[in-house]
């Protein structure tokens, strides 16, 4: 089986460095507001930043993160 990586995909070493240096932002996207005041459901979206502090597209790190067992549910 041939696995194709997306253009510009980062490898395990770069992913590890990003995580160790804390270059991770989390964006919350509302999914639903519940009947209870102040209660809502959110989808958490991680955004990784490279050494130049630019956000990486998820396609660039998703495969590497999946292989490392870092993707939940």
JOCOR-V643689 format. One record per backbone hydrogen bond with DSSP energy under -0.5 kcal/mol. NH is the residue of the N-H (numbers start at 0). CO is the residue of the C=O. E is the energy in kcal/mol with one decimal. If there is no record, write none. Layout:
nh->{NH:NH}
co->{CO:CO}
e->{E:E}
This chain:
nh->{2:3:4:8:9:14:15:16:17:18:19:20:21:22:23:24:26:28:28:29:30:31:33:38:40:42:43:44:45:46:48:49:52:55:59:60:60:61:64:65:66:67:68:69:71}
co->{0:1:2:5:59:10:11:12:13:14:15:16:18:17:21:46:44:26:42:27:40:40:38:35:31:28:41:26:43:24:22:53:49:47:56:56:57:57:60:61:62:63:65:64:69}
e->{-0.5:-0.6:-0.5:-1.8:-2.8:-2.3:-2.6:-2.1:-2.3:-2.3:-2.7:-2.0:-1.1:-2.3:-1.5:-3.2:-2.7:-0.5:-2.3:-0.5:-3.3:-1.3:-2.1:-2.1:-2.8:-2.7:-0.6:-3.2:-0.6:-3.2:-2.5:-2.4:-2.1:-3.0:-2.1:-0.5:-1.3:-2.5:-2.6:-2.3:-2.3:-1.5:-1.4:-2.9:-0.5}
